[in-house]
């Protein structure tokens, strides 16, 4: 499949979705995923214009079909690539329809010579929980999110979305805004869950019983270390406390090694509750193992505010693609999320 086919809305997009119902979760999933794909398509158009200035753009139908217009584009200062965009609902915007007034979308990795190195660098930062204010792309994105919340008249009028690496950026921005008392409706497609435990258990094909034992042992160790860190600080800060009003929507595929860790993460929390170890898991789920050891080594078991892993969440609406997708790349592909026929199982998770 060549680029013109891959990024053509009329060939690949949800063209059957003409009568939109914003109260329908599948419609929302498909439309917001299309807007994210619009960011990918804009980067493709940018690269094509460098080769052929008169090349016709492929991106606009991805948002115009759903009555949105392009409000602004975000470009990376390092490789000049398009990594994000803000869309505005056209004049027919009606708050009673439950449609967003603005949608802020981030793309994931764009496979090309001019972008892959930069994107892979950010992938590594994401894996090590370092996707933060130290990176220029994140600073640009975060500042624009704050600006758009003010312009839109508040968080209820703006939605956040992203796929893969873009989902990690949207997650980080959503978390930061939630800590500022702005709970933004957020759609995270195939969000990365950087867990070595999950990858090893899948690659070694551990039995479900063995995986449970590993997760339970890990929870007890983490809970002990977190409790020790809090005791040394003489503080009982719950890093999840500022996120209780934020319910991000996560869309994951069991066959996707990059994001399926979220399924095990939330299922394990429920399992710990069932065996009477909920209080243990409450401590353990607040931070990642890497964060605990990093802070222990660097500051003598001090666990500062905000030290929890980017991927850790107290609450979520988890949508799991019910289709069996054995090929990892296919399981991570963004196309499954804008397809209106994708069947998802919803699991709502809360934090007590």
N, C-alpha and C positions, 0 to 999 in steps of 0.2 A: 504494500500500500504506500503510495507516494504522499508527500506532505499536503498537496492540494486536496486529496481525498480525505486524509486523516482529519484535517481541520475544517472541512466543509460542513456547515450546519445542515444543509439540504441533503447531504448524503449520509451523515452520521448522527445528526441531532434528533431530538424528540419532536419531530414535525407534526406528529398526530395530536400533540397536546395543545389544542386550540382553545377549548373551553376550560379556562383555568379556574380552579377552586382553591383559594389560598387556605381554606380550612382543611383541605385534603393533604395529609402528610406526604403522600407519594408525589403529589403535584409540587409541593414545596421542595422536596428532595431533588426532583428532576430539574426544576427551574434554577434553583441556587447552584446546583452542579453545572448547569449550562453556563451560568455566569462565570464560574471558575474556569470552565473550559475556554471561555472568551478571553481570559488572560493568557492562557497557553497560545491561543490563536493570534493574539496581538503580538506576542514575541515572534511567532512564525512569520507574520506579516512584516515585522521590522527587519528580520533577517533577509526576507525576500526582496524588500525594497533596496537593500544594500547591493544586491545582485542585479536587480531589474527595477529601476525607479517607477516604472509604469505598471508594475504587477498589481492586479486587482486585489483589494483586501478581502480576506475570508472571515475576519473576526466579527464585524457588526451584526450579522444575523443571530449570533449566539445570545445577544441581549435584546436586539430590536424586536425579535419574534415575540418576546414576552413583555413588550411595551416598556422597555427601559432605554435610557440613553446614557452615553458615557460621560461621566462627570469629570473624572481626572484619571491620569495614569501615573503609576509609580515606577521609576527607573532606578536600577542599581548604579551607584556611583563608581563601582569597580569595573564592571563589564558592560555597563550601559543597557543591560537587558531589561525588558519589562517584567516585573515580578508581581505587580499588584495593580488593581484598578478599583475605582469606586463607580458604581452605577446608580443612577437616579431614576425613580419611577416617573414616567412621563406625566403630562398634564391631567391624565385621567386618574391620577392617584387619589384613592379614597381610603381613609384610615379605617372605615367600617368594614372594608374587605379583608382586613388583617394582613394586607400586603405590606412589605417594608417600603419606606420612603427612599432609603439608601441601602445598598449592599456593598460591603467592602470585601473583595475577594483576592486571595493569594494563590499563585500557581505553585506546583511542586517542581521537581527536576525537569529541565528542558534539555533533551539529549542533542547537543550540537558542540562543535569544537569551541565556539566562542563562549559558551555558558557552562559547560560540564564541570570545569575545574572549580569555578566559583560555587556552583551548587553543591558539589561534593564536599567542599570545605564546610559549608553550612550543615550538610548532613552529619559530618563528624562532630561538629559542635553540638548538634541536636542529640546525638548518641551519648555525649558526655555531659548533658544538661548545661551546656554553655551557650545556648541560643538566647542571648540577652542583650542588654543595652551596650555591650562592648562592640557590637557589630553595626556597621553603617546601615545595612539593609534593614535591620531590626529597628534602629533609631528612626529612620525615615518612616517606616510602617507605623510604629507606635505613635509618633508625633502626629501623623495624619489621622489615625484612629481617634485620638483625643480631640483633634480639630473637628472631625466630622461629628462627633457626639455633640459638640457645642453648636455646630451649624444646623444639624438635623433637629435640634430642639430636645435632645435627650436620648438616652440609650434605647427606649422603646421604638424609635423611628429608624434605627439602623441595625442591620444584621452583619455578622462576620462569617466568613467562609474560607475554606482552603482545602487543598488536596495534598496529601503526603507531606513534603517539607512545608508547603503552604499551610497545611492543617496545623503543623507545629507552630508556625508563626501566628496563626489565628488563635490557637489555644493560648499561647503566651500573652498575646494582646488582650484576649478575653479575661484571662486570669488577672492581669494587671488592672484592667478597668473594673473588675469585680471588687478588687481590693480598694478601689476608689469609690465604691458604692454605685457603680454603673453596671448593672447586669444586662449584657447584650446577648440577644438571640444569636446562637452560634452553631454553625454547621461544619463539622469536621469529617472530611472524607478520607478514609484510610490513614488516620493519624498515626505517626510512628510511636511505638512503645519500646523504647530501648532497654530491653531486659535480657541479659546474658542467660539467666535461668530459663526463660521461655525458649530461647533459641536452642540451647543445649538439650532440653527435654524433648523438643520436637525432632532435632537431628538424630538424637540417640534412640528415638522411638520408645521412650519410657512408657510403661503402662500407666493408666490413669491413677491407680493406687499408689504407685511410686511417685508420680508427680505430686499427689496430695501430700505425701509424707515430706517431700522436699519443701513444698510451700509452707507447710505447718512449721517445720523446723526453722525455716528462714524467718517466719513471722516472730517466733519466740526470740530468736537472736536479735532481730531488728528492734523489737519492743524493749528488750533489755538495754540496748545501746541508746535508744532514744530517751528512755526514762533516766538513764545515767546522765545523759547530756543535759536534760532539763533540770535535773537535781543540781548539777554543777553550776547551772545558771541561776538557780533559785527562782525559776520561773516555770509556769505551767502553760505556756503559750501553745494554743492549738493552731497550727498553720492553716487549717481548713476553715477556721471560724469566719473569715471574711468571704468565703465562697458559698455559704449556705443558701444564698438566694439565686445562685447561678446554676442553670441546668443545661449544659451544652449537649448538643445532639451529635453522637458519634456513629459513623457508618463504617462497619468493619466486615471482613470476610475471613472465615475460619481458615481458609487455605493460604492466607497472606501472612508470611512470617514477620513482616514489618509491623503490622497493626493488630494481629490476633491476640497479642499479649493482654490487650484490654479485656478480652473475654475471660481469660483465666484470672486476671486481677480482680474483677468484680465478682466472679463466681466463687473465688477463694474467700472473699470477705463474707459472703453469705454462708459458706461452709463453716467458717470459724464461728459465726453466730450460732449455727445449728449445734455445734459441739460444746457450746458454752464458753468459748474463748473469745467472745466479741471484744472484751476490754483489751485483750492482748493485741488483736488485730487493729483496734483503734489507734494504738501507739504505732504499730508496725507500718500501717498504710500511709502515715503522714510524710514519710520521706523515703528516698531510695537508698539502697545499700551503699552505693558508691558515694552518695552525699555524706552518709554517716561516717564512713572511714576517711574520706577526704578532710572533713572538718575535724575529726578526731586527731588526725596526724598534724594538721596545720595549726590548730588552736586548742589542743588539749581537751577534747570532747565537747567543745562549744558548738551548739547547733543554732545558728542565728536565724532570725526571722527571714522567711523566704527561701530557706535552704532546701526545701523539699524539691523533689524532681519535677521537671516541667510536666511530665506525663501523668502525675498522680492527681486524682480528682476525688472529692467527697461525694459528688452527685453526678449522675449522667443519665441521659436517655440513650441506651445502646441499641442500635439497629444492626442486626446481623443478617447478612445475605444468606438466604436459606439454600441457594444453589450450590451444589458440590463443584468446586473449582480447583482441580488438582494442580494446574500449572501456576506457580507462584507469581509470575509476571501478570498473567491474566487476572489472578485474584487481587492484585494491587492496582489494576488498571482503573482509570477514572470513568471510563465509558459505562461501567455497570451502574454508576450512581445517577447518571442522567437518563438512563433507560427507564421509562415509566413502568415497564413490565417486570422489573426486578422486584422480587418478593423478599421482604425483610421481616424478621421477627423482632419485636420490640421488647426490651427488658429495661425496666426503670429501676435505678439503684439510688438509694438514699443513705445518709450517714447519720447514725444516731449518736 
